[in-house]
Amino acid sequence: MLSDDGDKAAAADSVDSADSVDAPDNNSQARAPQRSARGEVTPAELALVVTPYDVKRLKSYAKNLVDYHMIVDLVPSLARLFFLQRFPRLTLSFLQRAILVRIGLQHQSVDAVQKELGVPANQLLALFNKAVRKFLTQLEAVAEQQLAAEQQAQDARTAALAGATRDMRPTAQSLADEMRDGASAGKQQLLQREMLEGLNLAKYAVRGEDADWDAALASSAKAEGGAAAVVQVKSKKKLKREAPASDKAAATGAVAAAGKKAHKKAKYANLKK
């Protein structure tokens, strides 16, 4: 703490003057011409500045687990985003803005800032820690926006997929029924094939060759008056010729004579015994 009221007033005046020079308020920045991007920082833009590992470091410092030296390299990026109004919902006190300007933009050490502002080191670091916590709140809000956008896109894809598959209906038969019907149909086809293979189809074969059929069809086409003609094709197979009646009688007589002769021989053989 400062020694007397005069020193406190002087320190307050120095803080106000430093803040008014180095960290103008948001209204004055809004009135000034800007060439940088405006509006709240997007998740894509923030990913170029702060990585998930950087966010973990900021959380560790906010919980007083590490020293401020572990995050001092992130302060310049956060300070630029703040003073470019890329965090419109983030509010800092004048003293916090002065600390952010000197550490983040002017790259001063904590000791130099303490001497310039006349604020004790423990109070200065406490204000800086509170500012880091506010930055973390904004970073988490941007991350939640990104998650919400991704979830919305996922819901849209799911709805489109559900609409595409809405007309699909389950089959009336179960898998077991389909397999049973398929087996029955297969057995029926196998039985029909075996029946066809067992038939003697040779007796239904049409006699003659292609040349014989061509000649027969050519002759039938010449029939007079367009009357239907009977097509005959001679078979080349030799049929067995029937023997004449005289030959049959002679053969019968020869068989009878041979039988009588055999009978006589048997009779004489019995007499000799």
ChimeraX attribute file (.defattr): number of C-alpha atoms within 10 A of each C-alpha:
attribute: neighborCount
match mode: 1-to-1
recipient: residues
	/A:1	11
	/A:2	13
	/A:3	7
	/A:4	8
	/A:5	9
	/A:6	10
	/A:7	13
	/A:8	15
	/A:9	12
	/A:10	14
	/A:11	18
	/A:12	16
	/A:13	13
	/A:14	15
	/A:15	22
	/A:16	17
	/A:17	13
	/A:18	21
	/A:19	22
	/A:20	14
	/A:21	11
	/A:22	16
	/A:23	22
	/A:24	15
	/A:25	15
	/A:26	15
	/A:27	8
	/A:28	9
	/A:29	14
	/A:30	11
	/A:31	8
	/A:32	9
	/A:33	7
	/A:34	10
	/A:35	7
	/A:36	9
	/A:37	11
	/A:38	12
	/A:39	11
	/A:40	16
	/A:41	20
	/A:42	13
	/A:43	17
	/A:44	10
	/A:45	10
	/A:46	17
	/A:47	12
	/A:48	8
	/A:49	12
	/A:50	15
	/A:51	11
	/A:52	9
	/A:53	9
	/A:54	15
	/A:55	17
	/A:56	12
	/A:57	18
	/A:58	24
	/A:59	17
	/A:60	16
	/A:61	19
	/A:62	20
	/A:63	11
	/A:64	11
	/A:65	11
	/A:66	14
	/A:67	11
	/A:68	18
	/A:69	8
	/A:70	13
	/A:71	17
	/A:72	14
	/A:73	14
	/A:74	16
	/A:75	17
	/A:76	18
	/A:77	14
	/A:78	21
	/A:79	19
	/A:80	15
	/A:81	18
	/A:82	22
	/A:83	18
	/A:84	21
	/A:85	20
	/A:86	19
	/A:87	19
	/A:88	16
	/A:89	10
	/A:90	13
	/A:91	14
	/A:92	16
	/A:93	11
	/A:94	17
	/A:95	20
	/A:96	22
	/A:97	27
	/A:98	24
	/A:99	27
	/A:100	29
	/A:101	23
	/A:102	22
	/A:103	21
	/A:104	21
	/A:105	16
	/A:106	12
	/A:107	16
	/A:108	15
	/A:109	12
	/A:110	16
	/A:111	13
	/A:112	13
	/A:113	21
	/A:114	18
	/A:115	12
	/A:116	14
	/A:117	21
	/A:118	19
	/A:119	20
	/A:120	14
	/A:121	15
	/A:122	11
	/A:123	12
	/A:124	19
	/A:125	17
	/A:126	12
	/A:127	18
	/A:128	20
	/A:129	19
	/A:130	14
	/A:131	21
	/A:132	21
	/A:133	17
	/A:134	17
	/A:135	21
	/A:136	17
	/A:137	13
	/A:138	17
	/A:139	18
	/A:140	13
	/A:141	13
	/A:142	19
	/A:143	16
	/A:144	13
	/A:145	14
	/A:146	15
	/A:147	13
	/A:148	12
	/A:149	12
	/A:150	12
	/A:151	12
	/A:152	12
	/A:153	12
	/A:154	12
	/A:155	12
	/A:156	12
	/A:157	12
	/A:158	12
	/A:159	12
	/A:160	12
	/A:161	11
	/A:162	11
	/A:163	10
	/A:164	10
	/A:165	10
	/A:166	9
	/A:167	7
	/A:168	7
	/A:169	7
	/A:170	6
	/A:171	7
	/A:172	8
	/A:173	9
	/A:174	10
	/A:175	10
	/A:176	9
	/A:177	11
	/A:178	12
	/A:179	12
	/A:180	12
	/A:181	12
	/A:182	12
	/A:183	11
	/A:184	12
	/A:185	11
	/A:186	11
	/A:187	12
	/A:188	11
	/A:189	11
	/A:190	11
	/A:191	11
	/A:192	11
	/A:193	11
	/A:194	10
	/A:195	10
	/A:196	10
	/A:197	10
	/A:198	9
	/A:199	9
	/A:200	9
	/A:201	9
	/A:202	7
	/A:203	8
	/A:204	7
	/A:205	8
	/A:206	9
	/A:207	15
	/A:208	14
	/A:209	12
	/A:210	9
	/A:211	9
	/A:212	15
	/A:213	16
	/A:214	12
	/A:215	13
	/A:216	16
	/A:217	16
	/A:218	12
	/A:219	12
	/A:220	17
	/A:221	13
	/A:222	11
	/A:223	12
	/A:224	9
	/A:225	6
	/A:226	9
	/A:227	10
	/A:228	10
	/A:229	13
	/A:230	10
	/A:231	12
	/A:232	13
	/A:233	16
	/A:234	11
	/A:235	12
	/A:236	9
	/A:237	8
	/A:238	6
	/A:239	7
	/A:240	6
	/A:241	6
	/A:242	6
	/A:243	8
	/A:244	8
	/A:245	9
	/A:246	9
	/A:247	10
	/A:248	10
	/A:249	11
	/A:250	11
	/A:251	11
	/A:252	11
	/A:253	12
	/A:254	10
	/A:255	11
	/A:256	11
	/A:257	11
	/A:258	10
	/A:259	11
	/A:260	11
	/A:261	10
	/A:262	10
	/A:263	12
	/A:264	10
	/A:265	10
	/A:266	11
	/A:267	10
	/A:268	10
	/A:269	10
	/A:270	8
	/A:271	7
	/A:272	6
	/A:273	5
